[in-house]
Each structure stands twice: as C-alpha cells, then as structure tokens.
Amino acid sequence: MRSLLLLSALTCALIATSGCGESGSSGRAKFVPVEGVVTINGEPAAGVQVAFCPKQINPKMLEESLGTTDAEGKFTIKTGEKDGCPEGDYFVGFSKIEGTEQLLIRYCRPIDSGFSVSVSASMESPTFDLK
C-alpha cells in the first residue's frame, strides 16, 4: 500500500510541474481551512489518508495536502506544516494506512479516483462516499 501512496505522490508532483496556479497579491498561495468526511457505503471510514492533488498549481508549491480520517471518518487537510491548503481545484485520492482494503485500491490515485473538489473560502465541507 505504501508503494501506491508513493505513486500517488509522484503523480501529484508531475501534475504540479505542468500547471500555473493563482496566488495572493503577495505571490504566496492563499490557504483555506479544509475539513470533511469520508464514508464507505455510507459508513464512517477510519484510518484513511486523504490526498488533495492540485489540477494546476504554482511550481513553487510542491508540498502535499493530506489528512487522515478519525473513527468518525472526519479529516482535516494540512499542507506541509500549514493547516488547510491553497485555493484551487484538486483531484482527491484515498489510501488506507493500516491493513488492506481492496475497495480503496481503486481510489488511491487522485487523478483516476473520480473525485475532485474546489477549495475556496466559501466552500462547504466535502463528503466523499466510496463504494
């Protein structure tokens, strides 16, 4: 499963070097707090790593935006040491940290998972239901 996570991170890095993103007036990306929920067939999914992979970003922003679900399926995204992630459009991937979950294998590559999110100050907390 670790190799799938590494593949996911490499995919994000490749996408990151191919795009141009928006940033605040200071040239730095505007960070937005992001909290959400992951469920599997409607039930809370614990111990799932959530990866936000930017569709287009500033090549200077190469830190990963990640979170891990708790027992209730809730997660909070952090980018490096910062809470939240830069505004923009993201592919979303999911990986199980402990144990193996065949269902999550199809969702581990953000670009192929079928899930995406637009991060903005006015966004609602996303819920991702994996089936």
Helices and strands as residue ranges (DSSP letters): H 2-16, E 31-32, E 35-40, E 43-44, E 48-54, E 65-68, E 74-76, E 78-79, E 82-83, E 85-86, E 88-96, H 102-105, G 110-112, E 115-119, E 127-130
